[in-house]
Amino acid sequence: MNIERLAIPEVFLVTSVVHGDARGSFSETYRASVMAEAGASGPFVQENLARTAKAGQLRGLHFQREPHAQEKLVGVLSGEIFDVAVDMRPGSPTLGRWVGARLAAAEPRQIFVPRGFAHGYLTLTDDCAVLYKTGDYYAPQAEGGLRWDDPALGIDWPFPADRIATNARDAAWPLFAEVIESLAR
């Protein structure tokens, strides 16, 4: 497994080595020792599968407040997505900055999103299946989110806004500045 740091170094891509022969292929997709060495605190305690039928669907930007903050390891089983992590850590030198990466079933890589980040993704193809592990259990009382189209974040989504659809809950999340102010209280 290879680790590639993104512009916010705590967020990184994990690329698996693929071994192939006439039968198909094999790759190791997770190894706790590699993740720990890269900075993932682990362990992962929950795994989720999200299926999305159409391109242009946005899920996020989600996070969980302490003490239930989650780190995530996100991969794609079918289709292609643009995955985004937004730094929400108070006092961080990259507070309010985001990083993104394309993930596709055809490529053996995943993204690691640490605790203290909001996370979301946009489906770039039809029939996407996204599998991700989390470092804490889902806790509805700790759930939060950010507006995906907040101009202060300036996320460069691969589709124009009029081609992006989301559900009512994700469309109604507050702006980044409001969330950070509420977390400081």
Secondary structure, 3 states (H helix, E strand, C coil): CEEEECCCCCCEEEECCEEEECCEEEECCCCHHHHHHHCCCCCCCEEEEEEECCCCEEEEEEEECCCCCCCEEEEEEECEEEEEEEECCCCCCCCCCEEEEEEECCCCEEEEECCCEEEEEEECCCCEEEEEEECCCCCHHHEEECCCCCCCCCCCCCCCHHHCECCHHHHCCCCHHHHHHHHHC
